[in-house]
Amino acid sequence: MLNEETSKQSSIARLMADLRSAKVELLIAQCAADRLRLHYSVADIVSFGEGQALKGAIASANALCRFFGALEEQMKRAERQK
């Protein structure tokens, strides 16, 4: 029983560290997107950017949006239950 509790606490600590790392990585990605947005028009990015790179970036952004949208919904449900 003590082993299970220690394992759970370890898993929670790992989750918290992973969340902090993800936050930093997401801020870096947001800064990169802001640099593009501030320096180039959408038309120029679409016209001159590599299509495959843009499609990959869009797919990644969409996946992040779905994931964090699901987290947001779960948080709202948890708040309503309080």
ChimeraX attribute file (.defattr): number of C-alpha atoms within 10 A of each C-alpha:
attribute: neighborCount
match mode: 1-to-1
recipient: residues
	/A:1	6
	/A:2	7
	/A:3	8
	/A:4	9
	/A:5	10
	/A:6	11
	/A:7	12
	/A:8	12
	/A:9	12
	/A:10	12
	/A:11	12
	/A:12	12
	/A:13	12
	/A:14	12
	/A:15	12
	/A:16	12
	/A:17	12
	/A:18	11
	/A:19	12
	/A:20	12
	/A:21	12
	/A:22	12
	/A:23	12
	/A:24	11
	/A:25	12
	/A:26	13
	/A:27	12
	/A:28	12
	/A:29	13
	/A:30	12
	/A:31	12
	/A:32	11
	/A:33	12
	/A:34	12
	/A:35	11
	/A:36	13
	/A:37	12
	/A:38	9
	/A:39	10
	/A:40	12
	/A:41	11
	/A:42	11
	/A:43	9
	/A:44	10
	/A:45	15
	/A:46	12
	/A:47	10
	/A:48	8
	/A:49	11
	/A:50	10
	/A:51	12
	/A:52	9
	/A:53	10
	/A:54	13
	/A:55	11
	/A:56	11
	/A:57	13
	/A:58	12
	/A:59	12
	/A:60	12
	/A:61	13
	/A:62	12
	/A:63	12
	/A:64	13
	/A:65	12
	/A:66	12
	/A:67	11
	/A:68	12
	/A:69	12
	/A:70	12
	/A:71	12
	/A:72	12
	/A:73	11
	/A:74	12
	/A:75	12
	/A:76	11
	/A:77	11
	/A:78	10
	/A:79	9
	/A:80	8
	/A:81	7
	/A:82	5
